[in-house]
Amino acid sequence: MAQAGANLVLNGFGDVDGTLRQIEATGVKAVHHKADMTKPAEIEAMIAFAKDT
């Protein structure tokens, strides 16, 4: 998706810095959000974060 020009929001836990750098090297914007996908409020917060970012 990044190679096609899409900006990305990554979700998950752990170290994502290397992945973010690889994506940004393609020339798009990449950010990370740690929403717990079992918690609807956190999913909503991630979606709002994606829209705002």
N, C-alpha and C positions, 0 to 999 in steps of 0.2 A: 504494500500500500504506500509506503514511504517513497519507493522508487517511482510510483505513479504520481507523486506530488502531494499526497495526503498528509496533513498534520495529524499527529496521533496523541492519544491519551492512553498510557499504559496503566494497567491495574494489576495489583499483586503485592506480595510481601517479599522481602529480601533485598539484595543488592541489585539495583537496576541502573546504576551509573554507567556501566560499560555499554549496556543496551541503548540507553538514551544517547550516548555519544555516537554509537554506530548509526542510529537513525538520523541524528542531526547532521552527520557527515554526508547524507544524501541531499541536504539542502532544505529539509522541512523542519518544522518545529515539533518537538516531542516533550511531553511532560508526564509526570507520574502521580497517581492518586492511589492511596492504600485502602479503598473502600472494601469492607467485608461484604461479599456478595450474598451472605445469608441475612443481612440487615437492610431492609428496605430504605430506611432513612439514610444510610451511608451510600446506597446506590443513587438515591435522589441527589445527595450532596455531590457525588462524582459527576453526575450528568450536569448539574448546575456549574460545577467547576469547568467542565469541558466547554460549555457554552460561553462562560465568562473568559476563558483562556483563548 
